[in-house]
Amino acid sequence: GARIVNVNSSLHHLPKCFDFKDPQMEKNYEMFSAYGRAKLAAVQCTYELQRRMVEEKADVTVNCLHPGQVMTDVSKNMHWILRYGELMFYPLMYLMRKTAYQGCFTSVHVATSPDLAAVGGKYFVNCREARSNPSSYNKEEAKKVWELSCKLVGIHR
């Protein structure tokens, strides 16, 4: 069957739950909180899409993963203070981060492993199933996030 693999981030663990009172952080924006919230929503939508694939008896699995801390240029467009901080700690981060080549292992594993052909609705780290944010397992919250996402992008079903 087909596989949908959503590349995510361990920062989805930052928020305790999705905040429906200010879903786009219009009242209290903070960059890392917004990123964590978006990543939590992506995990929740991954699980919700998997449930929908099962309901429709589609031969499709949907999973998500954290590729690890990978050496990228992710901070190149961030505020200079963040870029400076990253440069200061570069030697230490170089030792702790994965190369781009190593960073793709989990994505390729989840997309191609015969052992995962029928596995869906899971979160992976380092080529192994892992626990995602506890609130990501809340089916009602995930459904609300899905519906809100559809409304925000103009998809009506």
KENUVO-222645 format. One record per residue (C-alpha): residue in three letters; x, y, z. Coordinates in steps of 0.2 Angstrom, whole numbers, plus 5000, padded with zeros to 4 digits. Example, Ala and Ser with C-alpha at 12.3 -4.5 7.8 and 13.67 -1.06 7.14 Angstrom:
BEGIN
ala 5062 4978 5039
ser 5068 4995 5036
end
This chain:
BEGIN
gly 5000 5000 5000
ala 5004 5018 4999
arg 5013 5028 5014
ile 5012 5045 5019
val 5026 5051 5030
asn 5026 5068 5039
val 5043 5074 5044
asn 5040 5083 5061
ser 5050 5089 5076
ser 5053 5084 5094
leu 5048 5102 5098
his 5030 5096 5096
his 5032 5091 5114
leu 5034 5109 5120
pro 5015 5113 5121
lys 5005 5105 5134
cys 4990 5104 5122
phe 4983 5114 5107
asp 4976 5131 5112
phe 4960 5133 5103
lys 4956 5150 5111
asp 4971 5158 5101
pro 4975 5145 5088
gln 4986 5156 5077
met 4994 5165 5092
glu 4987 5182 5087
lys 4986 5188 5106
asn 5003 5181 5112
tyr 5015 5176 5099
glu 5032 5168 5103
met 5042 5160 5089
phe 5047 5143 5098
ser 5029 5142 5105
ala 5022 5144 5088
tyr 5033 5131 5081
gly 5030 5119 5094
arg 5011 5121 5092
ala 5012 5119 5073
lys 5022 5103 5075
leu 5009 5097 5088
ala 4995 5100 5076
ala 5005 5091 5062
val 5006 5075 5074
gln 4988 5077 5078
cys 4983 5078 5060
thr 4994 5063 5056
tyr 4985 5052 5068
glu 4968 5059 5062
leu 4972 5056 5044
gln 4977 5038 5049
arg 4960 5036 5057
arg 4951 5042 5042
met 4961 5030 5030
val 4956 5016 5041
glu 4938 5021 5041
glu 4938 5022 5022
lys 4947 5006 5021
ala 4961 5014 5011
asp 4977 5005 5008
val 4987 5019 5015
thr 4997 5021 5031
val 5001 5038 5039
asn 5015 5041 5051
cys 5026 5055 5057
leu 5044 5056 5063
his 5057 5067 5071
pro 5073 5065 5060
gly 5084 5071 5074
gln 5095 5086 5077
val 5102 5089 5059
met 5115 5101 5054
thr 5105 5113 5042
asp 5104 5131 5038
val 5087 5132 5047
ser 5093 5148 5057
lys 5099 5158 5042
asn 5084 5169 5041
met 5081 5170 5060
his 5085 5185 5071
trp 5104 5189 5072
ile 5104 5185 5090
leu 5099 5167 5087
arg 5111 5165 5073
tyr 5125 5172 5084
gly 5120 5160 5098
glu 5121 5146 5086
leu 5138 5151 5080
met 5145 5152 5097
phe 5139 5134 5101
tyr 5143 5127 5084
pro 5158 5116 5090
leu 5147 5108 5103
met 5132 5107 5092
tyr 5143 5099 5078
leu 5146 5085 5090
met 5128 5082 5094
arg 5119 5085 5078
lys 5117 5073 5063
thr 5123 5076 5046
ala 5110 5078 5032
tyr 5114 5060 5027
gln 5111 5053 5044
gly 5096 5064 5046
cys 5087 5055 5032
phe 5088 5037 5039
thr 5072 5038 5049
ser 5062 5045 5035
val 5068 5032 5023
his 5065 5018 5036
val 5047 5024 5039
ala 5044 5026 5020
thr 5051 5009 5014
ser 5053 4996 5028
pro 5044 4981 5024
asp 5041 4979 5043
leu 5031 4995 5043
ala 5020 4991 5028
ala 5004 4989 5038
val 5009 5001 5052
gly 5000 5018 5053
gly 4997 5032 5066
lys 5014 5031 5074
tyr 5028 5043 5078
phe 5046 5037 5075
val 5063 5043 5081
asn 5080 5035 5076
cys 5071 5022 5066
arg 5060 5016 5081
glu 5043 5019 5087
ala 5042 5033 5100
arg 5030 5042 5111
ser 5023 5058 5105
asn 5016 5072 5115
pro 5003 5065 5127
ser 4990 5077 5120
ser 4993 5070 5102
tyr 4983 5054 5107
asn 4968 5064 5112
lys 4956 5059 5097
glu 4943 5073 5100
glu 4957 5086 5101
ala 4965 5079 5085
lys 4948 5080 5076
lys 4946 5098 5081
val 4963 5102 5075
trp 4959 5094 5059
glu 4943 5103 5057
leu 4951 5120 5061
ser 4965 5117 5049
cys 4952 5113 5035
lys 4942 5128 5039
leu 4958 5139 5039
val 4963 5133 5022
gly 4946 5133 5015
ile 4943 5114 5013
his 4925 5110 5016
arg 4919 5092 5016
end
